[in-house]
């Protein structure tokens, strides 16, 4: 399968993470993405067997005519058992293989947990080597310090903040920015040309990672999207909104339709004014 190409150089693809359909299935996310008009999906590899199966995902791509834009590797705390036989590097290898089979050019990766000492020690160099070998973009995601009872806990290594690390490609998650007390617009500028992927959501700065519909939190999400348009961003924007409390499919789709409208409105290019 050929990789998805965007014929319009001024169009930023807006995808839907399959996590947005939870507690519904991966299949439900494809259906929702198709109905609402998203440009594609990001497959979150998790306990749903379909999310781990290239053939099953290919059938969904063909049936709903919705491409896979990216793969989210199973590097979350709750997905540590998925593809765990080959260790953490084995997970990334399989994620890249899945991306290649589905024509997706990007794999989203979380930094190692601090107790994964050997993995963390060689992580920066290992990511670069895996990119060189597979041709897949591995976009390392910004995370946040864990906070409990007024204390911060360092859960990630070499750091939860990838800004000063040597990664070639980064994912910017707006909810994670809020939880870490950072500003998504400033991070957009700080990441610069290394910014390859965006998780579109919002947050209020709570210690809980909220993943709100954009505009429902306090992050300057509209301004960050406008900055992407202004600078000619060539990556992908993927909605990663928590809808698990939605009262049924209709309410879930309303939240995700609002997210898509927000993205398209703020990514719209304004023609330059000439004298």
FIDO-289138 format. One record per atom (N, C-alpha, C): residue in three letters; y, z, x. Coordinates in steps of 0.1 Angstrom, whole numbers, plus 5000, padded with zeros to 4 digits. Last residue first. Example, Ala and Ser with C-alpha at 12.3 -4.5 7.8 and 13.67 -1.06 7.14 Angstrom:
<mikols>
SER497850715128 SER498950715137 SER500050795129 ALA494350785132 ALA495550785123 ALA496750785132 
</mikols>
This chain:
<mikols>
UNK545149955010 UNK546549935008 UNK546849785005 UNK542150044992 UNK542849975004 UNK544249955000 UNK539750284986 UNK541050224982 UNK541750164994 UNK536350234982 UNK537450274990 UNK538750204985 UNK534550334953 UNK535050224962 UNK536250274970 UNK532250594953 UNK533650554948 UNK534150444958 UNK528850614943 UNK529850574954 UNK531150544947 UNK527150884930 UNK527850754928 UNK528850724938 UNK526151124932 UNK525851034943 UNK526450904942 UNK526951254909 UNK527551294921 UNK527251214934 UNK525351114890 UNK526751124888 UNK527451154902 UNK522751164899 UNK523251024898 UNK524751024897 UNK522551444896 UNK522351374909 UNK523051234909 UNK522951484869 UNK523851554879 UNK523751474892 UNK520851344859 UNK522151304855 UNK523151364865 UNK518751504869 UNK518851364873 UNK520251314870 UNK519251754855 UNK519251744870 UNK519451604875 UNK518851674829 UNK520151724833 UNK520351714848 UNK516151624830 UNK517051514827 UNK518451544831 UNK515251874834 UNK515051774845 UNK515851654843 UNK515852004810 UNK516352054823 UNK516351954834 UNK514451844792 UNK515951854791 UNK516551904804 UNK511851894800 UNK512351764802 UNK513951764801 UNK511552164792 UNK511352124806 UNK512051994809 UNK511852134765 UNK512852214772 UNK512752174787 UNK509551984759 UNK510851924756 UNK511952004764 UNK507352144768 UNK507652024775 UNK509051974772 UNK508152504766 UNK507552384762 UNK508052264770 UNK510552664775 UNK509752684763 UNK509152554759 UNK510552744810 UNK510952654799 UNK509952674787 UNK509752884832 UNK510152964820 UNK510552874808 UNK509352694851 UNK508152754846 UNK508452844834 UNK511052524865 UNK511052514850 UNK509952594844 UNK512952504893 UNK511952584887 UNK512052584872 UNK513352194910 UNK513852294901 UNK512752374894 UNK513951974930 UNK512952084931 UNK513452204923 UNK514551634933 UNK514751754924 UNK513651854927 UNK515451484963 UNK514251524954 UNK514551644946 UNK516751224979 UNK517151344972 UNK516051374962 UNK516251075011 UNK515951084997 UNK516351224992 UNK518350895034 UNK517150965030 UNK516950975015 UNK520750795041 UNK519650705039 UNK518350765036 UNK524150835034 UNK522850905036 UNK521750805032 UNK526950775037 UNK525850675037 UNK524550725040 UNK528950955035 UNK528450935048 UNK527350835049 UNK529350975007 UNK530450935016 UNK529950895030 UNK526851074998 UNK527350934994 UNK528350885004 UNK526951325009 UNK525851235012 UNK526251095010 UNK529151424996 UNK529251415011 UNK528151315015 UNK528251444970 UNK529251354973 UNK529451324988 UNK526451654975 UNK525951524971 UNK526951414974 UNK528251854980 UNK527251824990 UNK526651684987 UNK529651874956 UNK530351834968 UNK529451794979 UNK527651974939 UNK528251844936 UNK528951794949 UNK527052214951 UNK526052114951 UNK526651974949 UNK527952474963 UNK528752354961 UNK527952224961 UNK526252734945 UNK526352644957 UNK527252524953 UNK525852894923 UNK527152904929 UNK527352814942 UNK524252744895 UNK524352844905 UNK525752834911 UNK524152524879 UNK523852654872 UNK524052774882 UNK524252304894 UNK525452334886 UNK525352464879 UNK520852214892 UNK522152204899 UNK523352224890 UNK518752474880 UNK519252334878 UNK520552324885 UNK517452684907 UNK518152654894 UNK518452514893 UNK515852824927 UNK515652684923 UNK516152654909 UNK515653094938 UNK515853074923 UNK515452924919 UNK514353344956 UNK514553204957 UNK514553134943 UNK516053654955 UNK514953574950 UNK515353424951 UNK518353754963 UNK517353764973 UNK516053684968 UNK520953524952 UNK520053634950 UNK518953634961 UNK522653314953 UNK522653404965 UNK521753524963 UNK522253144933 UNK523353234932 UNK523553324943 UNK521452794935 UNK521152934936 UNK522353014935 UNK519752474929 UNK520952554931 UNK520452704932 UNK518652144939 UNK518552264931 UNK519752344933 UNK517051914958 UNK518151934949 UNK517852044939 UNK516351874990 UNK515751934978 UNK516851984969 UNK516551595010 UNK517251695003 UNK516351744992 UNK516151455043 UNK515651485030 UNK516351595024 UNK517351425068 UNK516451315063 UNK516051335049 UNK519651505090 UNK519351535076 UNK518651415071 UNK520551425115 UNK519151475114 UNK518751505100 UNK523251365113 UNK522251255112 UNK520851295112 UNK524051685100 UNK524451555104 UNK523451445102 UNK523851955098 UNK522651885100 UNK522951745105 UNK526552025092 UNK525952075104 UNK524651995108 UNK526951905067 UNK527751855078 UNK527051905091 UNK525052055052 UNK524951905052 UNK525751855064 UNK526052305056 UNK524752275063 UNK524652125063 UNK528352295040 UNK528452315055 UNK527252275062 UNK527052265016 UNK527952155020 UNK528152175035 UNK525552505013 UNK524852375014 UNK525752255019 UNK525952795031 UNK526652695022 UNK526052555024 UNK523953095031 UNK524652985037 UNK525252895026 UNK522353295022 UNK523753325023 UNK524553215030 UNK519753235017 UNK520053285031 UNK521553315033 UNK519853154991 UNK519153274994 UNK519453335008 UNK521252914994 UNK521853024987 UNK521253154990 UNK519452765009 UNK520752785015 UNK521352905008 UNK517352744990 UNK517152825002 UNK518452855009 UNK518652574972 UNK518352704968 UNK518052804980 UNK518852334988 UNK520052404983 UNK519852544978 UNK517252235016 UNK517052295003 UNK518152374999 UNK517051975037 UNK517952075033 UNK517652115018 UNK514951885064 UNK515051895049 UNK516052005046 UNK515351685093 UNK515451815086 UNK515451795071 UNK514251565125 UNK514551545111 UNK514451675103 UNK513951655151 UNK514651525149 UNK515051515134 UNK514551985162 UNK513851895153 UNK514651765152 UNK515352195179 UNK515352065184 UNK514651955175 UNK517652425162 UNK516352395168 UNK516352245172 UNK519852495149 UNK519952495163 UNK518652455170 UNK518952475122 UNK520152405126 UNK520152395141 UNK516852595108 UNK516452495118 UNK517652425125 UNK516052925102 UNK517252835102 UNK517052725113 UNK513953075108 UNK514053015094 UNK515152915093 UNK512252995139 UNK513453045131 UNK513352995117 UNK509752935150 UNK510753005158 UNK511953045151 UNK508953165123 UNK509153135137 UNK509052985140 UNK509653385096 UNK509353255101 UNK509653245116 UNK510353635087 UNK509053585083 UNK508653455090 UNK512053915092 UNK511853785098 UNK510453735096 UNK513654085067 UNK512354065074 UNK512253925079 UNK516254305060 UNK515854165062 UNK514554165071 UNK516654555035 UNK516354515049 UNK515954375049 UNK516954635009 UNK518154635017 UNK517854595032 UNK514354604998 UNK514954734999 UNK516154745009 UNK514054295014 UNK513354395006 UNK513954535009 UNK514153955021 UNK514854075020 UNK514154175010 UNK513453705045 UNK512953785034 UNK513753915033 UNK515753445054 UNK515153575057 UNK514653635044 UNK514753105047 UNK515653215045 UNK514953345050 UNK514752755056 UNK514152865049 UNK515152975047 UNK514852405059 UNK515552535060 UNK514952635051 UNK512052205069 UNK512952255058 UNK513652385063 UNK511651915087 UNK511452055087 UNK512452115078 UNK510051625081 UNK511351685079 UNK511251835077 UNK508551385098 UNK508251515094 UNK509651595093 UNK507951055091 UNK509051145093 UNK508651285089 UNK505350885107 UNK505750955095 UNK506951045099 UNK504150775129 UNK505150705123 UNK505750765111 UNK502150915143 UNK501850865129 UNK502850775124 UNK503150975169 UNK501750925167 UNK501550855153 UNK505651075165 UNK505450965174 UNK504150895171 UNK505051295148 UNK505951185143 UNK505651065152 UNK503651455167 UNK502951405155 UNK503751285148 UNK505651515185 UNK504451435189 UNK503751375177 UNK507351665170 UNK507851545176 UNK506651455180 UNK505651885164 UNK506251805153 UNK506651665158 UNK505251985190 UNK504151935182 UNK504651845171 UNK507752085197 UNK507251975204 UNK506051905197 UNK507952295177 UNK508952195178 UNK508452065186 UNK505452455181 UNK505852385168 UNK506852265170 UNK504252615199 UNK504352475202 UNK504852385191 UNK504552865187 UNK504952845201 UNK505152695204 UNK503452855162 UNK504852865163 UNK505352825177 UNK500652855168 UNK501252735161 UNK502752735163 UNK500453105179 UNK500152995187 UNK500752865181 UNK501253275157 UNK501953275170 UNK501753145178 UNK501753335129 UNK501053215134 UNK501553185148 UNK503453525122 UNK502153575126 UNK501253455131 UNK505653395113 UNK505753455126 UNK504453505131 UNK504853075099 UNK505153215097 UNK504953285111 UNK506552765108 UNK505452855108 UNK505852995104 UNK508652585084 UNK508352635098 UNK507252735097 UNK507352335062 UNK508052465064 UNK507752505078 UNK507951985057 UNK507152095064 UNK507952215065 UNK507451675041 UNK508251795042 UNK507351915047 UNK507051355052 UNK506351475049 UNK507251595051 UNK507751015043 UNK508251155047 UNK507251255043 UNK507050775034 UNK507450775048 UNK507750915052 UNK504250665015 UNK505450755016 UNK505750775030 UNK501950515009 UNK503250445012 UNK504450535013 UNK499650655007 UNK500450634995 UNK501750554997 UNK498650675032 UNK497850605022 UNK498650575010 UNK500650825044 UNK500450685049 UNK499650615038 UNK500351075031 UNK501650995030 UNK501350855034 UNK497851145040 UNK498051125026 UNK499351045024 UNK498351175068 UNK497351075063 UNK497551045048 UNK500151385067 UNK500551255072 UNK499651145067 UNK498351585057 UNK499551545049 UNK500151415054 UNK496551595078 UNK496051545065 UNK497251505056 UNK498251705098 UNK497551575100 UNK497151515086 UNK498951945086 UNK499951845088 UNK499351705091 UNK496452075086 UNK497152055074 UNK498251945075 UNK495952085114 UNK495152005106 UNK495751975092 UNK497852275121 UNK498052135126 UNK497152045118 UNK496652505110 UNK497952455105 UNK498252315109 UNK493052435106 UNK494252515110 UNK495552445106 UNK491152295093 UNK491552245106 UNK492752325111 UNK490752435069 UNK489652435079 UNK490152385093 UNK492652425049 UNK492752525060 UNK491752515071 UNK493252285027 UNK493052215039 UNK493152305051 UNK494652585014 UNK494452445011 UNK494352365025 UNK495352845019 UNK493952815019 UNK493652665017 UNK498152855017 UNK497552865030 UNK496052825030 UNK499752854995 UNK498852734997 UNK498152735011 UNK501453064994 UNK500453054984 UNK499552934986 UNK503253015015 UNK502353125016 UNK501253115006 UNK503152655023 UNK503752775016 UNK502752885018 UNK502152425032 UNK502552525042 UNK503252645036 UNK501052155025 UNK500652285019 UNK500852405029 UNK503851925025 UNK502651985031 UNK502352115025 UNK504851705002 UNK505151835007 UNK503951905012 UNK505651365006 UNK504551465005 UNK505151595010 UNK507551104989 UNK507351205000 UNK506151294996 UNK507450914970 UNK508450904980 UNK508150994992 UNK505250734951 UNK505350854959 UNK506350834970 UNK506550544923 UNK506050554936 UNK506050704941 UNK505450474891 UNK506350564898 UNK505850584912 UNK503850364871 UNK504750274879 UNK505850364885 UNK501850494859 UNK503250524855 UNK504250444862 UNK499550364871 UNK499650384857 UNK501150404852 UNK500050374899 UNK499950244892 UNK500050254877 UNK500250644904 UNK501350554908 UNK501250424900 UNK497750734895 UNK498950774888 UNK500150684891 UNK496150614914 UNK496050574900 UNK497250614892 UNK497050754936 UNK497250604936 UNK497150554921 UNK496051004931 UNK497450984931 UNK497850834930 UNK493250954934 UNK493750994921 UNK495350974920 UNK493250884961 UNK492850784951 UNK493350824937 UNK494151114974 UNK494950994975 UNK494550894964 UNK494351434964 UNK493451324963 UNK494251194963 UNK495751664960 UNK495151654973 UNK494351524975 UNK496551664934 UNK497651664944 UNK497051644958 UNK494251704920 UNK494851564920 UNK495851554931 UNK493651974922 UNK492851884930 UNK493551744930 UNK496052214925 UNK495652104916 UNK494952004924 UNK497052374946 UNK495652394941 UNK495152284931 UNK499052134964 UNK498752274960 UNK497352274954 UNK501551944976 UNK500051964977 UNK499752104975 UNK503851784958 UNK503551914963 UNK502051934964 UNK505051474961 UNK503851544957 UNK503751674965 UNK507851344946 UNK507351414959 UNK506151494954 UNK508351034930 UNK507951174930 UNK507751214945 UNK511050814918 UNK509750844924 UNK509450994924 UNK513350784904 UNK512950674913 UNK511650694919 UNK513350874869 UNK513450914883 UNK512850794892 UNK513150834841 UNK513750734850 UNK514050784864 UNK511850994823 UNK513251024825 UNK513950924834 UNK509150884824 UNK509950884811 UNK511450904813 UNK508450924851 UNK508550794845 UNK509350794832 UNK508551204853 UNK509351124861 UNK509550984856 UNK506551274834 UNK507951314832 UNK508951224840 UNK504251164846 UNK504651124833 UNK506151154830 UNK504251314870 UNK504351164870 UNK504851114857 UNK503851574860 UNK505151534867 UNK505351384868 UNK501351554849 UNK502451574840 UNK503751544847 UNK499851544872 UNK499851434863 UNK501051434854 UNK500051804881 UNK500651694889 UNK500851574880 UNK500552014851 UNK499851954862 UNK500651854870 UNK502552304842 UNK501752184839 UNK501352124852 UNK504052524850 UNK502652534851 UNK501852414846 UNK505352254870 UNK504552384869 UNK505052474858 UNK507052044874 UNK506252044861 UNK505452174860 UNK508052074899 UNK508952084887 UNK508252094874 UNK506251994918 UNK506352144915 UNK507252164902 UNK506651734922 UNK505651764912 UNK505651914909 UNK510051644924 UNK508951714929 UNK507951744918 UNK511451334919 UNK511051454912 UNK509951524919 UNK514151154935 UNK512851184931 UNK512651314924 UNK516450914940 UNK516351054934 UNK514951064929 UNK517750714966 UNK516650744957 UNK516650894953 UNK520950594967 UNK520050704973 UNK518950734963 UNK522150274973 UNK521450364963 UNK520650464971 UNK523250084990 UNK524150194985 UNK523450294976 UNK521249894994 UNK521649985005 UNK522650095001 UNK518749824974 UNK520149844973 UNK520549944984 UNK515949824978 UNK516749694981 UNK518249714980 UNK514050034995 UNK515150044986 UNK516049914988 UNK510550054996 UNK511850015002 UNK512850004992 UNK507650225002 UNK508650194992 UNK509950165000 UNK505050065021 UNK506050175019 UNK507150135009 UNK502149915006 UNK503449905014 UNK504350025011 UNK498850005009 UNK500050005000 UNK501250005009 
</mikols>
